[in-house]
Amino acid sequence: MVKKIVKDEFFLKQKSEPATKADQQVAIDLLDTLKANEAGCVGLAANMIGVKKCVIAVNMGFMNVAMFNPVIVSKKGEYEAEEGCLSLTGTRKTTRYEEIEVEYFDINWKKQCHKFSGWVAEIIQHEIDHCNGIII
């Protein structure tokens, strides 16, 4: 189901709780909402649709992917980026990493560990920040 985007910074700055298998619908709602906003959005975190759970959805270029409890386990190539956010107005500068390795559970609750780089890595970092209550 497509959900309304939360713009309340107080809510967005709260750390999300770990997701469980019972949060499958949250991922489906995130994917639906990402698809509905694809003209101006490449990633979403659950708190952006009003759910304080550590679930993100990311546009990988060819498809949208949901990640439960993503954690960056390695990173390299620090750089300064300027990002926008569907929950905020304007753009802001932030530090990102060119290459990251992320552990997460996929939509079937299977543990994954993948390396990402470039634009996709930047999106994942932005959404993981949301899960940690960090907004740019």
KEGUDO-223952 format. One record per residue: residue number from 1; chain; x, y, z of N, C-alpha, C, O in turn. Coordinates in steps of 0.02 Angstrom, whole numbers, m for minus. Example, Ala and Ser with C-alpha at 12.3 -4.5 7.8 and 13.67 -1.06 7.14 Angstrom:
BEGIN
<rec 1 "A" <660 m284 390> <615 m225 390> <660 m165 390> <712 m166 423>> <rec 2 "A" <642 m112 354> <684 m53 357> <645 2 394> <670 57 402>> 
***
This chain:
BEGIN
<rec 1 "A" <42 m59 0> <0 0 0> <45 62 0> <94 66 37>> <rec 2 "A" <28 110 m41> <65 173 m44> <48 214 18> <m10 225 34>> <rec 3 "A" <101 236 53> <93 273 116> <113 346 106> <150 363 60>> <rec 4 "A" <89 388 151> <106 459 152> <177 468 179> <197 432 225>> <rec 5 "A" <215 515 151> <284 527 173> <283 572 235> <253 625 235>> <rec 6 "A" <318 549 287> <324 586 350> <375 642 342> <429 631 315>> <rec 7 "A" <357 701 365> <402 758 362> <419 786 431> <453 837 436>> <rec 8 "A" <396 753 483> <407 775 552> <478 757 574> <494 698 585>> <rec 9 "A" <522 808 579> <592 795 595> <601 764 664> <647 724 673>> <rec 10 "A" <559 781 712> <564 751 779> <556 675 773> <594 637 803>> <rec 11 "A" <506 653 736> <495 581 726> <553 550 688> <577 496 706>> <rec 12 "A" <575 583 635> <628 556 593> <695 550 630> <737 509 610>> <rec 13 "A" <705 589 682> <768 587 719> <769 533 773> <818 526 810>> <rec 14 "A" <716 494 779> <714 439 827> <743 376 795> <727 359 738>> <rec 15 "A" <785 341 833> <816 280 808> <762 225 799> <719 217 841>> <rec 16 "A" <767 190 744> <719 136 729> <736 73 769> <793 62 788>> <rec 17 "A" <685 33 781> <692 m31 815> <710 m85 763> <693 m78 704>> <rec 18 "A" <744 m138 784> <759 m192 737> <695 m221 708> <645 m229 742>> <rec 19 "A" <698 m237 644> <641 m269 610> <641 m344 625> <692 m373 643>> <rec 20 "A" <582 m373 619> <574 m446 627> <537 m472 565> <517 m434 522>> <rec 21 "A" <530 m538 562> <492 m568 507> <421 m542 503> <390 m541 450>> <rec 22 "A" <395 m520 560> <326 m494 562> <320 m427 527> <264 m403 516>> <rec 23 "A" <375 m396 508> <375 m331 474> <375 m337 398> <393 m289 364>> <rec 24 "A" <358 m394 372> <357 m405 300> <313 m352 264> <332 m328 211>> <rec 25 "A" <256 m336 293> <211 m287 261> <243 m218 257> <229 m180 210>> <rec 26 "A" <285 m202 305> <320 m137 304> <362 m133 240> <362 m82 206>> <rec 27 "A" <399 m187 225> <440 m188 165> <397 m181 102> <416 m145 55>> <rec 28 "A" <342 m215 100> <297 m211 42> <270 m140 34> <268 m114 m22>> <rec 29 "A" <250 m109 89> <227 m39 87> <282 8 64> <270 54 25>> <rec 30 "A" <343 m4 88> <400 38 66> <411 31 m9> <420 81 m44>> <rec 31 "A" <411 m30 m34> <421 m41 m106> <365 m9 m147> <378 20 m199>> <rec 32 "A" <303 m15 m124> <246 17 m158> <253 93 m158> <241 126 m209>> <rec 33 "A" <273 120 m101> <280 193 m95> <339 219 m136> <335 272 m166>> <rec 34 "A" <394 181 m137> <451 200 m179> <431 201 m252> <448 248 m288>> <rec 35 "A" <395 150 m274> <372 146 m344> <327 206 m360> <333 235 m414>> <rec 36 "A" <283 224 m315> <237 280 m326> <272 347 m328> <246 395 m357>> <rec 37 "A" <331 351 m298> <369 414 m295> <433 412 m337> <478 453 m327>> <rec 38 "A" <438 365 m383> <500 354 m419> <523 414 m460> <582 418 m477>> <rec 39 "A" <479 460 m476> <500 519 m514> <547 564 m474> <588 599 m502>> <rec 40 "A" <541 562 m407> <582 605 m366> <614 571 m307> <634 604 m259>> <rec 41 "A" <619 504 m309> <643 467 m250> <677 403 m272> <653 367 m317>> <rec 42 "A" <735 388 m240> <772 327 m257> <781 280 m197> <809 226 m204>> <rec 43 "A" <756 301 m139> <761 259 m80> <715 284 m25> <699 343 m22>> <rec 44 "A" <694 238 18> <652 256 75> <671 213 135> <695 157 128>> <rec 45 "A" <661 241 194> <668 204 256> <599 201 288> <557 244 276>> <rec 46 "A" <587 150 329> <521 140 358> <497 200 398> <437 214 399>> <rec 47 "A" <542 236 432> <518 293 470> <491 348 425> <452 391 447>> <rec 48 "A" <509 348 362> <483 397 315> <409 384 298> <375 427 270>> <rec 49 "A" <385 323 315> <313 309 306> <280 297 374> <226 268 378>> <rec 50 "A" <313 321 426> <283 319 493> <294 257 534> <259 247 584>> <rec 51 "A" <341 214 515> <354 152 552> <426 153 578> <473 157 538>> <rec 52 "A" <434 149 643> <501 150 673> <533 81 675> <547 54 728>> <rec 53 "A" <544 53 616> <576 m12 608> <634 m4 559> <632 39 515>> <rec 54 "A" <685 m44 568> <745 m39 526> <735 m78 461> <759 m134 453>> <rec 55 "A" <699 m47 415> <685 m75 350> <695 m20 298> <672 36 308>> <rec 56 "A" <730 m35 244> <740 14 191> <721 m16 124> <720 m77 116>> <rec 57 "A" <707 27 76> <696 6 6> <741 50 m37> <743 111 m28>> <rec 58 "A" <776 19 m84> <826 54 m124> <817 38 m197> <807 m20 m216>> <rec 59 "A" <820 90 m239> <819 79 m311> <889 60 m334> <936 98 m326>> <rec 60 "A" <895 m1 m361> <960 m26 m383> <973 m11 m457> <1022 m35 m486>> <rec 61 "A" <930 29 m486> <938 46 m557> <893 3 m601> <859 29 m645>> <rec 62 "A" <892 m62 m588> <851 m109 m627> <792 m135 m588> <745 m162 m617>> <rec 63 "A" <793 m126 m522> <738 m148 m480> <744 m117 m411> <797 m93 m392>> <rec 64 "A" <689 m117 m374> <689 m93 m305> <698 m153 m258> <668 m206 m268>> <rec 65 "A" <740 m145 m207> <756 m199 m161> <743 m177 m89> <761 m121 m70>> <rec 66 "A" <712 m220 m51> <701 m207 21> <756 m241 61> <778 m295 44>> <rec 67 "A" <778 m207 114> <829 m234 159> <804 m227 231> <783 m173 252>> <rec 68 "A" <807 m281 268> <789 m281 339> <854 m277 380> <900 m316 368>> <rec 69 "A" <856 m232 429> <912 m225 475> <980 m219 440> <1027 m255 458>> <rec 70 "A" <986 m175 390> <1050 m168 355> <1103 m137 400> <1090 m90 438>> <rec 71 "A" <1164 m164 394> <1221 m138 433> <1281 m134 386> <1297 m181 350>> <rec 72 "A" <1313 m76 386> <1374 m67 346> <1431 m99 386> <1446 m78 442>> <rec 73 "A" <1463 m149 356> <1518 m184 391> <1587 m162 367> <1637 m174 402>> <rec 74 "A" <1591 m129 310> <1653 m98 288> <1637 m41 240> <1586 m41 207>> <rec 75 "A" <1684 7 238> <1674 65 194> <1742 93 176> <1789 90 216>> <rec 76 "A" <1747 121 115> <1809 154 95> <1794 205 41> <1744 202 6>> <rec 77 "A" <1840 253 36> <1833 305 m14> <1788 362 7> <1739 377 m27>> <rec 78 "A" <1804 394 63> <1762 449 89> <1759 507 39> <1809 524 8>> <rec 79 "A" <1700 536 33> <1691 596 m9> <1633 637 18> <1593 613 58>> <rec 80 "A" <1628 699 m5> <1572 742 16> <1519 740 m39> <1533 749 m98>> <rec 81 "A" <1457 729 m17> <1400 726 m64> <1350 781 m45> <1351 807 11>> <rec 82 "A" <1307 797 m91> <1252 842 m78> <1188 804 m96> <1178 785 m153>> <rec 83 "A" <1145 795 m46> <1087 753 m55> <1022 789 m38> <1021 836 3>> <rec 84 "A" <969 767 m69> <902 788 m52> <867 730 m18> <893 674 m15>> <rec 85 "A" <808 743 8> <769 692 42> <695 707 33> <675 765 38>> <rec 86 "A" <656 656 20> <584 665 10> <550 693 72> <499 726 67>> <rec 87 "A" <580 681 131> <551 705 194> <572 776 211> <544 807 257>> <rec 88 "A" <620 803 175> <647 870 190> <648 913 128> <645 888 72>> <rec 89 "A" <651 979 137> <656 1024 80> <730 1041 69> <769 1045 116>> <rec 90 "A" <748 1052 7> <815 1072 m10> <865 1015 m10> <847 957 m5>> <rec 91 "A" <929 1033 m16> <983 984 m14> <1031 1003 41> <1034 1061 64>> <rec 92 "A" <1070 954 63> <1119 964 116> <1182 924 101> <1179 873 67>> <rec 93 "A" <1238 949 126> <1302 914 117> <1310 862 172> <1289 871 228>> <rec 94 "A" <1342 806 153> <1354 752 200> <1414 711 177> <1435 716 119>> <rec 95 "A" <1442 673 222> <1498 629 205> <1472 559 187> <1430 531 222>> <rec 96 "A" <1497 533 131> <1478 466 109> <1542 428 90> <1597 456 90>> <rec 97 "A" <1533 365 74> <1589 322 54> <1574 291 m13> <1518 269 m26>> <rec 98 "A" <1625 289 m56> <1617 264 m125> <1600 190 m127> <1560 168 m168>> <rec 99 "A" <1629 150 m81> <1617 78 m80> <1598 57 m9> <1630 76 39>> <rec 100 "A" <1546 16 m5> <1524 m10 60> <1507 m84 53> <1492 m109 m1>> <rec 101 "A" <1511 m118 109> <1487 m187 113> <1432 m188 165> <1440 m162 220>> <rec 102 "A" <1375 m218 147> <1316 m216 190> <1291 m287 204> <1284 m328 159>> <rec 103 "A" <1277 m299 268> <1243 m361 288> <1170 m343 302> <1156 m292 333>> <rec 104 "A" <1124 m385 280> <1053 m372 289> <1014 m437 277> <1041 m487 254>> <rec 105 "A" <950 m434 294> <905 m489 277> <863 m466 218> <839 m410 217>> <rec 106 "A" <854 m510 169> <815 m492 110> <740 m503 123> <720 m521 179>> <rec 107 "A" <700 m493 72> <627 m497 78> <604 m567 100> <549 m574 127>> <rec 108 "A" <645 m618 87> <629 m686 108> <662 m704 175> <663 m762 195>> <rec 109 "A" <688 m654 207> <721 m660 272> <783 m705 269> <798 m743 315>> <rec 110 "A" <818 m701 212> <881 m737 203> <937 m687 213> <936 m632 185>> <rec 111 "A" <987 m706 253> <1043 m660 267> <1085 m651 204> <1101 m698 169>> <rec 112 "A" <1101 m588 191> <1140 m569 132> <1200 m527 153> <1199 m495 205>> <rec 113 "A" <1251 m528 113> <1309 m483 122> <1333 m465 52> <1356 m508 15>> <rec 114 "A" <1328 m401 35> <1346 m379 m32> <1386 m315 m29> <1380 m275 17>> <rec 115 "A" <1427 m305 m81> <1465 m243 m89> <1427 m199 m139> <1399 m223 m188>> <rec 116 "A" <1426 m135 m124> <1394 m86 m167> <1441 m28 m177> <1483 m14 m135>> <rec 117 "A" <1435 6 m234> <1477 64 m247> <1437 117 m283> <1382 105 m308>> <rec 118 "A" <1466 177 m285> <1436 232 m321> <1369 254 m295> <1357 258 m235>> <rec 119 "A" <1324 268 m342> <1258 296 m327> <1218 251 m280> <1187 275 m233>> <rec 120 "A" <1217 186 m293> <1179 139 m252> <1206 139 m180> <1168 138 m132>> <rec 121 "A" <1272 141 m173> <1303 143 m106> <1281 207 m69> <1267 205 m9>> <rec 122 "A" <1278 262 m105> <1258 325 m74> <1185 321 m50> <1170 344 5>> <rec 123 "A" <1142 293 m90> <1071 286 m71> <1065 243 m8> <1030 261 39>> <rec 124 "A" <1100 187 m7> <1096 141 50> <1120 177 113> <1089 171 166>> <rec 125 "A" <1175 214 109> <1201 250 167> <1150 301 192> <1140 307 253>> <rec 126 "A" <1117 336 147> <1066 386 166> <1009 352 204> <987 377 255>> <rec 127 "A" <985 295 178> <929 261 209> <948 229 276> <908 228 323>> <rec 128 "A" <1008 201 281> <1032 174 345> <1036 230 396> <1019 220 455>> <rec 129 "A" <1059 289 375> <1059 346 421> <989 359 448> <981 372 507>> <rec 130 "A" <939 356 404> <870 365 427> <853 315 483> <822 334 532>> <rec 131 "A" <873 252 474> <858 201 525> <891 219 592> <866 201 645>> <rec 132 "A" <947 254 588> <984 273 649> <963 342 676> <994 367 722>> <rec 133 "A" <911 371 647> <887 436 670> <929 494 646> <924 549 673>> <rec 134 "A" <970 482 595> <1013 534 568> <981 560 503> <970 522 456>> <rec 135 "A" <966 624 502> <941 654 440> <991 706 417> <1022 741 457>> <rec 136 "A" <999 711 352> <1049 757 324> <1027 829 335> <1063 875 315>> 
***
